[in-house]
Amino acid sequence: MRSLQTRVVALVLAGVCTLWLIAAIMIWFDGRHELDELLDSHLAQAATLLVAQASDGELEHQYEEAAKLTRFDRRVAFQMWHEGRLQWRSANAPTTPMMQQDRGFASTSIDGKQWRVFATRGKDSDVQLFVGEQLDARADILTALLRGMLLPLAVGLPLLALVVWLAVFRGLQPLRALRTQLRQRAPAELTAIGLPGAPEEVESLTIALNDLFARIGSLIENERRFTQDAAHELRTPIAAIRAQAQVAASASAPADVQAALQKTLRGCDRASHLVDQLLQLARLDGAQQPSQQQQPRFDLARVVERVLAPLLDDAAAKRIALEVDVPDHCAMAGDEALIGILLRNLCDNALRYSPNGGQVRVRIADAATGLQVNIEDSGPGMTAAQIARLGERFYRVAGNDAEGSGLGWSIVRRIAAVTGAKLDIGSSAELGGLRVTVTWPRAEPTGGTQR
């Protein structure tokens, strides 16, 4: 049952049939109960009349069998006993008592057939009366009663099924129209779907599909532009490596060969760094932020220390004073690996753009809005226009001789979006360079353990 229409029709019909069956069973038992009470009262009334007649002195006459019974009369029988002797009976009644008990109702078998018998005694208790009725008669009456009630339901059920099918078929028409549009679309067509007059459920699905198409279109455009930019950016270090290799091959002096090889190695390092950042961006483009319940907890202070450890040699080479102010423990929830990459890029940028003998400060603060990491440097800083362009892929501030590919800030902004962090970029009041504040909103407490 892959068809939604078939499922809906089947479910509706199953519910209707179930209700119809329950109603039929309830009608059967209720009708049977009411019919039994009605006919039992008739038996009691007939017995009362016979007892009244027997009390008028008619019992002295020898009993005579009644006239030949009709087809309907044969289903009713009676006996009248006086002082233990059968005085009067119907033609279809046996010559023995119809049941053992002398009062009340009972079901018994007479000549292989089931009877409902009522017994009572006369005023002086010397008269015993039995009045019986075949249960088949009651079944026939009940069947006729139910036939009149259930036959319309049985005839109306196919009509109801047809009406339900037509209603479901008509109701699912917008889904079929949506399916037709999707089938006719080319693989690269990402224009919005239009279904005028569609119901609310289909309209919400159409809106979601159009939103998906828009995001796919944006992603494809970003990938196309990214591929072009990456190819252009990779062309520069490769050309530099080739040029230095040619210089080394043609140089005769060992010093010139050594200088060219050193430049070749730096070009290789730059190309490797660029490729590594391109791969990071490719992974981040498909990443989504998990819910807080799915995020593990870790110690942010240890992450900062681990990120700064490989950068200490670069800081020492430029005689940069690296000031780190972090608490002993600072637990937070999130993706530890992504947050480590974000902090490494920010710290690496601070060291790259700080002059020799400069200063870089890294501080963790527990603010009211959440956990904050402040990174300040004593570099040249940036204007408001330059800050506004931070995050554009391959954008680098003009006039700066620091090595880089322009992808670091793209990675930082993408990780901030994925992890739910807020970036605040401005000037450092104390060091004079750039100040970057990363704030993660405070997570709800979970049962996780601090690492």
C-alpha positions in Angstrom: 0.0 0.0 0.0 2.5 2.6 -1.2 -0.3 4.9 -2.5 -1.5 7.4 0.1 -4.9 7.4 -1.5 -5.2 3.6 -1.2 -4.1 3.9 2.4 -6.6 6.5 3.2 -9.4 4.7 1.5 -8.5 1.4 3.2 -8.3 3.0 6.6 -11.7 4.8 6.2 -13.4 1.6 4.9 -11.8 -0.5 7.7 -13.2 2.0 10.2 -16.6 2.1 8.6 -16.8 -1.7 8.4 -15.7 -2.1 12.0 -18.3 0.3 13.2 -20.9 -1.4 11.0 -20.1 -4.8 12.5 -20.2 -3.4 16.0 -23.5 -1.8 15.3 -24.9 -5.0 13.9 -23.8 -7.0 16.9 -25.2 -4.5 19.3 -28.5 -4.5 17.3 -28.6 -8.3 17.4 -28.1 -8.7 21.1 -30.4 -5.8 22.0 -33.1 -7.0 19.6 -32.8 -10.5 20.9 -33.1 -9.3 24.5 -36.1 -7.1 23.8 -37.8 -9.8 21.8 -37.3 -12.4 24.5 -38.9 -10.1 27.1 -41.8 -9.3 24.8 -42.6 -12.9 23.9 -42.1 -14.1 27.5 -44.6 -11.6 28.6 -47.0 -13.0 26.0 -46.5 -16.5 27.3 -47.2 -15.3 30.9 -50.3 -13.5 29.7 -51.6 -16.6 27.9 -51.0 -18.8 30.9 -52.9 -16.3 33.1 -55.9 -16.4 30.8 -55.9 -20.2 30.7 -55.7 -20.4 34.5 -58.6 -18.0 34.7 -60.6 -20.2 32.4 -59.7 -23.3 34.3 -61.0 -21.8 37.5 -64.5 -21.5 36.1 -65.2 -25.2 36.6 -64.4 -26.3 33.0 -61.9 -28.9 34.2 -64.5 -31.6 34.8 -64.9 -32.0 31.0 -62.6 -34.6 29.4 -59.9 -32.8 27.4 -60.2 -32.7 23.6 -57.4 -31.9 21.3 -57.7 -28.6 19.5 -58.5 -28.3 15.9 -55.9 -28.8 13.3 -53.2 -26.2 13.8 -52.0 -23.7 11.1 -48.4 -23.3 10.2 -47.9 -20.6 12.7 -50.0 -22.2 15.5 -47.7 -25.2 15.6 -45.0 -23.1 17.0 -47.1 -22.5 20.2 -48.2 -25.3 22.6 -49.8 -25.5 26.0 -50.8 -28.2 28.6 -53.2 -28.0 31.5 -52.9 -30.5 34.3 -55.4 -31.0 37.1 -54.4 -33.0 40.2 -51.6 -34.6 38.2 -53.8 -35.5 35.2 -53.5 -34.0 31.8 -56.8 -32.2 31.2 -56.2 -30.1 28.2 -53.4 -29.7 25.6 -52.8 -28.4 22.1 -52.4 -30.8 19.3 -48.6 -30.3 19.1 -48.1 -30.6 22.8 -46.7 -33.9 24.3 -48.6 -36.0 26.8 -45.9 -35.6 29.3 -45.2 -32.4 31.3 -43.3 -29.9 29.0 -40.8 -29.3 31.8 -39.9 -30.4 35.3 -40.2 -27.2 37.3 -43.8 -26.0 38.1 -43.2 -22.3 38.0 -41.3 -19.8 35.9 -39.5 -19.8 32.5 -37.2 -22.4 31.2 -35.7 -23.5 27.8 -36.2 -27.2 27.1 -36.1 -29.7 24.2 -39.4 -31.3 23.0 -39.2 -33.8 20.1 -35.8 -32.6 19.1 -36.7 -29.0 19.0 -35.9 -26.1 21.4 -38.9 -24.6 23.3 -39.3 -21.7 25.6 -41.8 -22.8 28.3 -43.6 -20.9 31.0 -45.1 -22.8 34.0 -47.6 -21.6 36.6 -50.3 -22.9 38.9 -53.9 -22.1 39.5 -55.5 -20.3 42.4 -55.9 -23.5 44.5 -52.5 -25.0 43.2 -54.4 -28.0 41.9 -54.0 -26.7 38.3 -50.6 -26.8 36.6 -50.3 -25.0 33.3 -47.5 -25.0 30.7 -47.3 -22.6 27.8 -44.5 -23.0 25.3 -43.2 -21.5 22.2 -40.6 -22.8 19.7 -37.3 -20.8 19.8 -37.2 -21.0 16.0 -40.2 -18.7 15.9 -38.3 -16.1 17.9 -35.2 -16.5 15.6 -37.4 -16.0 12.6 -38.9 -12.9 14.0 -35.5 -11.6 15.0 -34.1 -12.4 11.6 -36.9 -10.5 9.9 -36.4 -7.6 12.3 -32.6 -7.4 11.6 -33.1 -7.9 7.9 -35.1 -4.8 7.8 -32.5 -2.9 9.8 -29.3 -4.3 8.3 -30.2 -4.7 4.7 -30.1 -1.0 4.0 -26.7 -0.8 5.7 -25.4 -3.7 3.5 -26.7 -2.0 0.4 -25.4 1.4 1.4 -21.9 0.1 2.3 -20.7 -0.2 -1.4 -22.2 3.3 -2.1 -20.3 4.6 1.0 -17.1 3.1 -0.3 -17.6 4.7 -3.7 -18.3 8.1 -2.0 -15.2 7.8 0.2 -13.1 6.8 -2.7 -14.3 9.8 -4.8 -13.8 12.1 -1.8 -10.2 10.9 -1.2 -9.4 10.9 -4.9 -10.6 14.5 -5.1 -8.9 15.5 -2.0 -5.5 14.1 -3.1 -5.6 15.9 -6.5 -3.2 18.6 -5.4 -0.6 15.9 -4.4 -0.9 14.4 -7.9 -0.5 17.9 -9.4 2.6 18.4 -7.3 3.9 14.9 -8.4 3.4 15.8 -12.0 5.3 19.1 -11.7 8.2 17.4 -10.0 8.4 14.6 -12.6 8.5 17.2 -15.4 11.3 19.2 -13.9 14.8 19.0 -15.3 17.5 18.0 -12.8 19.0 21.4 -12.8 15.7 23.4 -12.6 15.4 25.0 -9.2 12.6 27.5 -9.8 9.8 27.7 -7.3 6.8 25.4 -7.6 3.4 27.1 -8.0 0.1 25.3 -7.0 -2.7 28.0 -6.8 -5.5 27.1 -4.6 -3.7 24.2 -2.9 -4.9 23.1 0.5 -2.9 24.0 3.6 -1.0 20.7 3.9 0.1 20.8 0.3 0.9 24.5 0.5 3.2 23.9 3.4 4.9 21.1 1.5 5.3 23.3 -1.5 6.8 26.1 0.6 9.3 23.6 2.2 10.2 22.3 -1.3 10.7 25.8 -2.6 12.9 26.6 0.4 14.9 23.5 -0.3 15.3 24.4 -4.0 16.5 27.9 -3.0 19.0 26.5 -0.5 20.2 24.0 -3.1 20.5 26.8 -5.7 22.5 28.9 -3.2 24.7 26.0 -2.4 25.4 25.2 -6.0 26.2 28.8 -6.7 28.5 29.0 -3.7 30.2 25.8 -4.8 30.7 27.1 -8.4 32.1 30.4 -7.2 34.2 28.6 -4.5 35.6 26.3 -7.1 36.5 29.2 -9.4 38.1 31.2 -6.6 39.9 28.1 -5.2 41.4 27.3 -8.6 42.5 30.9 -9.0 44.0 31.0 -5.5 45.8 27.7 -5.9 47.3 28.9 -9.1 49.3 31.6 -7.3 51.4 29.3 -4.9 51.8 26.7 -7.6 53.2 29.3 -10.0 55.5 30.6 -7.2 56.8 27.1 -6.4 57.5 26.5 -10.1 59.3 29.8 -10.4 61.5 29.1 -7.4 62.2 25.6 -8.6 63.4 27.1 -12.0 65.6 29.6 -10.1 67.1 26.8 -8.1 67.7 24.7 -11.2 69.4 27.5 -13.0 71.4 29.0 -10.1 75.0 28.1 -9.8 75.9 29.6 -6.4 75.0 27.3 -3.5 73.6 30.3 -1.6 71.2 31.1 -4.4 70.1 27.5 -4.7 69.5 27.4 -0.9 67.4 30.6 -1.0 65.3 29.4 -3.9 64.7 26.1 -2.1 63.7 27.9 1.1 61.2 29.9 -0.9 59.9 26.8 -2.6 59.3 25.2 0.8 57.4 28.2 2.0 55.3 28.1 -1.1 54.6 24.4 -0.5 53.6 25.2 3.1 51.3 28.0 1.9 49.7 25.6 -0.7 49.3 22.9 2.0 47.7 25.4 4.4 45.4 26.6 1.6 44.3 23.0 0.8 43.7 22.2 4.4 41.5 25.3 4.8 39.6 24.4 1.6 38.9 20.9 3.0 37.7 22.4 6.3 35.3 24.7 4.5 34.0 21.8 2.3 33.2 19.9 5.5 31.6 22.9 7.2 29.3 23.7 4.3 27.3 20.6 4.9 27.4 20.8 8.7 24.3 21.5 10.8 24.1 22.5 14.4 22.9 19.6 16.6 20.5 20.1 19.5 21.9 20.8 22.9 20.8 17.4 24.1 23.1 15.8 21.5 26.1 18.0 22.3 28.8 16.6 24.5 30.4 18.6 27.3 34.1 19.5 27.5 36.5 21.8 29.2 37.0 25.0 27.1 40.1 26.0 29.1 41.9 22.8 28.1 40.9 23.4 24.4 42.4 26.9 24.5 45.6 25.6 26.0 45.8 22.8 23.4 45.2 25.3 20.5 47.9 27.7 21.7 50.6 25.0 22.3 51.6 24.7 18.6 51.6 28.5 18.2 54.2 29.2 20.9 57.1 28.7 18.6 55.7 31.3 16.1 55.1 33.7 19.0 58.6 33.2 20.2 60.1 33.7 16.7 58.4 37.1 16.5 59.0 37.9 20.2 55.3 38.3 20.8 54.2 38.4 24.4 51.4 35.8 24.5 49.1 36.5 27.6 46.6 33.7 28.5 44.0 34.2 31.2 41.8 31.1 31.5 40.2 29.5 34.6 41.1 26.1 35.9 37.9 24.6 34.6 35.4 26.0 32.1 32.8 23.4 31.1 30.6 24.0 28.0 28.5 21.9 25.6 29.3 21.8 21.9 31.5 20.3 19.2 35.0 20.4 20.7 36.8 19.8 17.4 35.0 22.7 15.6 35.5 25.1 18.4 39.2 24.2 18.5 39.5 25.0 14.8 37.7 28.3 15.3 40.0 29.3 18.2 43.1 28.2 16.3 42.3 30.4 13.3 41.6 33.4 15.5 44.8 32.9 17.5 46.8 32.3 14.3 45.5 35.5 12.7 46.3 37.5 15.9 49.9 36.2 15.8 50.3 36.7 12.0 49.1 40.3 12.0 50.9 41.4 15.2 54.3 43.0 14.6 57.6 41.8 16.0 57.7 42.5 19.7 53.9 42.9 19.9 51.4 41.4 22.2 48.5 38.9 22.0 46.0 38.4 24.8 43.6 35.4 25.1 41.0 35.5 27.9 38.0 33.3 28.9 35.2 35.1 30.7 31.9 33.7 32.2 29.5 36.5 31.2 25.8 36.8 31.9 25.0 36.0 28.2 27.2 32.9 28.2 30.9 31.9 27.9 33.1 34.4 26.1 36.6 34.0 24.6 38.3 37.4 24.0 41.3 37.5 21.6 43.2 40.8 21.2 46.3 41.8 19.4 48.6 44.8 19.0 48.5 44.7 15.2 47.3 47.5 12.8 43.6 46.7 13.4 40.9 47.1 10.8 38.5 49.7 9.6 34.7 49.3 9.8 34.6 48.6 6.1 37.3 46.0 6.3 35.5 44.3 9.2 32.3 44.2 7.2 34.1 42.2 4.5 35.6 39.7 6.9 34.4 36.2 6.0 34.4 36.7 2.3 36.3 33.8 0.9 39.8 34.7 -0.2 39.4 38.3 1.0 42.6 39.7 2.5 43.3 43.2 3.7 45.2 45.2 1.1 48.7 46.4 2.0 49.3 43.6 4.5 52.4 41.5 4.0 51.3 38.6 6.4 51.0 35.3 4.6 47.6 33.8 4.3 44.9 32.6 1.9 41.9 34.7 3.0 40.0 31.6 4.1 40.5 31.8 7.9 37.7 34.2 8.6 35.4 32.2 6.3 36.1 29.2 8.4 35.6 31.2 11.6 32.2 32.6 10.6 31.0 29.2 9.3 31.9 27.4 12.6 30.3 30.2 14.6 27.0 29.7 12.6 27.2 25.9 13.1 28.0 26.1 16.8 25.5 28.9 17.6 28.3 31.4 18.6 28.1 35.1 18.3 31.1 37.1 16.9 31.8 40.7 18.0 34.7 42.3 16.2 36.1 45.7 17.0 39.2 47.5 18.2 41.2 46.6 21.3 41.1 49.5 23.7 44.2 48.3 25.5 46.4 46.8 22.8 45.3 49.0 19.9 44.8 46.2 17.4 41.9 43.9 16.6 39.6 42.5 19.3 37.4 39.5 18.6 34.9 38.3 21.2 33.2 34.9 20.7 30.2 34.2 22.9 28.4 30.9 23.2 24.9 31.0 24.8 24.7 29.2 28.0 23.5 25.6 27.6 20.9 23.9 29.8 22.5 21.5 32.3 22.7 17.9 31.2 23.7 14.8 32.9 27.1 14.7 31.1 30.4 14.6 32.9 33.1 17.2 32.6 36.2 16.2 30.8 
